[in-house]
Amino acid sequence: MELNISGVPAEIPPSTQNLDLSFNPLESLTSNYFSAIPALRFLDLTRCRIQTIEDYAFEDLHNLLILILTANPLWHLSPKAFYSLTSLQKLVAVEDNISSLADLPIGHLHTLQELNVAKNNVDSLKLPKYFSNLTFLRFLSLQSNKISSISTEDLDVLQGEKELNLTLVLSLNDIKYIQPGSFEGIHLHELSLRACFENTSVMKAGIQGLAGLQVNRLVLGEFRNIRRVEDFSNGLLDGLCQVQLQEFVFICFERFYNCTDTLFDCLVNTSIIRMVDIYLNKMSAVPTASRIRQLECKTCKFNEVPARKLSSFKELRVLRITKSKYLTGFLQTFVDLPNLEVLDLSENQLSFLQCCSFYLSGTPKLKHLNLSFNSKISMSGSWGVNELVSLDFQHSKLEGSGTFPVFLSLGKLIYLDISYTNTHVESQCTFCGLESLQVLKMAGNSFKDNNLGDSFMKLTQLLTLDVSSCKLIQVSLSTFSSLGKLQKLNISHNKLLTVDHLTYKPLQALTVLDFSSNQLTVLTEKALESLPSSLVHLDLSCNLFDCSCSHLSFLKWANEHGELLWSTELMVCNSPKHLKNASVLNFDLSSCQLSPTLVAISVGTALAGALFLFLVYKYYFNLYYRLVLLSGCQRNADRDDTYDAFVIHSSKDIEWVRKELVKTLEGGVPPFHLCLHYRDFTPGVPVASNIIHEGFLSSRKVIAVISDHFMESKWCSFELEIAQSWQFMEGRAGIILIILEEVDKALLRRKLGLSRYLQRNTYLEWKDREISRHLFWRQLRTALLAGKTEPGSGGN
């Protein structure tokens, strides 16, 4: 990305599968443009200024699955532009100046599943005949185009397709008219019409134009930042009586007032209704013949759960009212909802008193109840529903759940989440009655005396237990005695010091144990022996391990069982002091068998070796350069110079170098040839070798562009220091200093040693004024011409 390249770089391996060339000026894709990388599966050409794509541009890309052409000013696509893309599944041509679907030569792309031509200039929904060849097409987006009307013949190519699984997105088109019958006999998976109509009357007429459509999901409404139609009026959705749909999504409507009595009139045969970001504060009348099985209200404006009104949906199986900051009360009761199985009231501001039999008595088949992320819930112990299998209270403040048995009647419950509910377990019978429970999550709570006591004695079917972040300092010997089926235990983020082998011995079915972020110093030999053979993952990270030789058996075990341990990079030594933060798995076991003297010698040798390698690494460039000079590789006096000057500059000053220095000197009279690292260095050759051979040894002069950025760069200072050495070896003044901006002269002398060669070399100051610029360029050309050999003269 953004490398200013105009073609496919030659160094890209032929086996490459994913290639992103976005934001490069490719401009035109000629034949066989990508044939050197035939294994491509993903190709991104976003904003590459592509204007033309010639025939066979993608030749040999038989494996390509995804092609992205977003934001290119396409004005010509050859008839065979996309040939050879025999496996293409997704084509993104967003914002590409496309004016008609007929202009896209894609009729042969039989494997295409997704076509996105949003944000173009398409003004007609007329689908070309080639769409009948796209038998695998599942998604077509024409969002944000210029479609203003839909006619009866526009979708003829889709007629008669009984199993068509196509999603058609027409959102953000200014649709003023849909001719009746345009969708007659059409089968779609989804149709999205968001922010398509300028007012309620146009929207009402447009919905009526959908008559005869059969669709699994219909999406109507606006966007949060684009609301063209704000007021809901009675009869707005009357046209849906002539549409067969399974799911209706109504999204982003602000004003309802009291005009909602007809909201559900034409939706009685719909299975799923989802209302998202709807400012609906009262539930309208519900037809008694409703067949709605699933109703979701997300970010609506209810002040209280409209339980009585919702009770009219007799076929309701799933009810979700979530993410409403206004929903604080549950004052009514559900009456005769015989089929309701899922009730999700999460992420609201609800407060319950005496939960929950009063509210749920009319839901005898309720199996899943989610009251998580609410305000405060007071537990009464009476539920009124005996079929519950999952119950979620996480992050809601519970009262009474840890002091007396509130779950006694929930004998079928399998899943219980009371994490972070401010529960303090005092009673050993807190979980009495939960004989079928398999998953218990109660992270972030607390236990009496910070001791995980005998609260789980009755949970003999438990498979998963999470007691992380519960401030535990002790686990009783009998805590897990009846949990023989437990498979996953998370006891992390507590203050436990040991893993007692007698305590954990009953957990012989355990596959995952998370003991991270405790205060464990070592696993004793007995604890290691008691680990179940079924264990697959053990997390001991972020503990306080003692890596002394007295614990050699544990350290040896950790070295040998790395495949069992999780997050091993966080298993580090806390003591002894000289090994603090060293990896437990990398502990040198042999060090425990050596004498202190030998250890000291070994450590000293290792440190000396490390220091030597560090010095070689740090001064590699100096050594390399001096080696070249000593071996006689410096330039002979009669050798022609490749470049007039080698330019040293900070990367942050590259714009000035390109637009001012290079443009003026190389494009002037006489022209000068500059050596620039980003342009003239040989690819694949070490940087040090490039600087010496392509830079200093092939140039008559050195130009140093001095700025604050230059002085802050250790690399620039280093190059200038080498330049001084080069000047000394050449025996002549060859450095030209350009002061790019106001720079402290004292700082220059101190940091760059300027006083040593200021009088021997050319010193120029750049000022962006017309007279100063003229004088600057004349002086710089004069300095560069000094010592320059005229063509054919044979000497200086």
Secondary structure, DSSP 8 states (H G I E B T S, - for coil): --S--SS--TTS-TT--EEE-TTS---EE-TTTTTT-TT-SEEE-TT----EE-TTTTTT-TT--EEE--S----EE-TTTTTT-TT--EEE-TTS----GGG---TT-TT--EEE--SS--------GGGGG-TT--EEE-TTS---EE-TTTTGGGTT-TT---EEE-TT----EE-TTTTTT-EEEEEEEES--SSHHHHHHHHHTTTT-EEEEEEEE--SS--S--B--TTTTGGGGG-EEEEEEEEEE-B-TT--TTTTTT-TT-SEEEEEEE---S-----TT----EEEEES---SB--HHHHTT-TT--EEEEES-TT--B--S-----TT--EEE--SS--EEEEETHHHHTT-TT--EEE--S-SEEEE-S--S-S---EEE-TTSEEESTTTS---TT-TT--EEE-TTS--EE--TTTTTT-TT--EEE-TT-EEGGGEE-STTTT-TT--EEE-TTS---EE-TTTTTT-TT--EEE--SS------HHHHTT-TT--EEE--SS------HHHHHHS-TT--EEE--S--EE--GGGHHHHHHHHH-TTTEESGGG-BEEESGGGTT-BSTT--GGGGGS-HHHHHHHHHHHHHHHHHHHHHHHTHHHHHHHHHHHTT-S--TTS--SEEEEEE--GGGHHHIIIIIIHHHHTSSS---EE-HHHHS-TTS-HHHIIIIIIITTEEEEEEEE-HHHHH-HHHHHHHHHHHHHHHHHTS--EEEEE-S---HHHHHHHH-GGGTTTTSEEEE---SHHHHHHHHHHHHHHHHTT---TTT---
